[in-house]
Amino acid sequence: MELRKRKAKDKMIESIFKNKKQVICDNCGEGFECDSWEEAQEEMKSQGWKTKKLNGEWVNYCKECAEEK
């Protein structure tokens, strides 16, 4: 998996290329790529990412940002 830095305003999980998903922290913009949505969810869990509903929208934080929140 390749780490990418994206703008925090970008979507947290978005489709890229044909069958790739890109996961992005809603706070710092750090992220990674996966082959499927399921793989993205598994990798987020193994890396300590947290998902919360904030003002009616789901937001996702990498481990470092989740510890700050």
C-alpha positions in Angstrom: 0.0 0.0 0.0 1.3 3.4 -0.9 0.9 6.3 1.5 -0.4 9.6 0.0 -0.9 13.0 1.4 -4.2 14.7 0.4 -6.0 17.8 1.3 -8.2 17.2 4.4 -11.3 18.5 2.5 -11.1 15.5 0.0 -13.4 12.5 0.5 -12.2 9.9 3.1 -12.6 6.8 0.8 -12.8 7.5 -2.8 -12.6 5.4 -6.0 -9.5 5.9 -8.0 -8.4 4.2 -11.2 -10.6 1.1 -12.1 -10.6 -1.0 -9.0 -8.7 1.0 -6.4 -9.8 2.9 -3.3 -8.0 5.7 -1.6 -8.4 6.2 2.1 -7.8 9.8 3.4 -7.8 11.1 7.0 -10.4 13.8 7.3 -8.1 15.8 9.6 -4.5 15.6 8.3 -5.0 14.3 4.8 -2.7 11.4 5.2 -3.8 8.2 3.5 -3.2 5.0 1.5 -4.5 3.0 -1.4 -6.3 -0.4 -1.4 -7.8 -2.8 -3.9 -11.3 -2.8 -2.4 -13.6 -1.1 0.1 -13.4 -4.2 2.3 -9.6 -4.1 2.3 -9.7 -0.4 3.1 -11.9 -1.1 6.1 -9.6 -3.9 7.3 -6.5 -1.8 6.9 -8.1 1.2 8.7 -9.0 -1.1 11.6 -5.5 -2.7 11.8 -3.8 0.8 11.7 -6.0 2.2 14.5 -8.2 4.5 12.4 -11.4 5.8 14.1 -14.8 6.5 12.4 -17.3 8.9 13.9 -20.5 10.6 12.9 -20.1 14.4 13.1 -22.9 16.8 12.2 -24.6 14.1 10.2 -21.6 13.0 8.2 -19.1 10.2 8.7 -15.5 11.3 9.3 -12.5 9.1 9.6 -9.2 9.8 11.5 -5.9 8.1 11.2 -4.5 6.8 14.5 -2.5 10.0 15.3 -5.4 12.3 14.7 -7.8 10.0 16.5 -5.6 10.2 19.6 -5.8 14.1 19.4 -9.6 14.1 19.0 
